[in-house]
Amino acid sequence: MKQQQYVDLLVDALLDEGFTLDESLKLIQLQEKYEEQILIEETNHHRFVRWLVEHGRLSDW
């Protein structure tokens, strides 16, 4: 499913729940920013774990 189709479905669902179009678009934007932040945090976490392993601070033994 293309991104715009997905957004359209989300908007329709939110409108059905009583949100206005503006509120729906703001909620979708908030969700996208949240998901982006989670990915950034996971990437930073992976970098830190790799650093720990590379510097002998963490191993699986």
ABEGO torsion letter per residue (X at the ends): XBAAAAAAAAAAAAAAAGBBAAAAAAAAAAAAAAAAAAAAAAAAAAAAAAAAAAAGABBAX
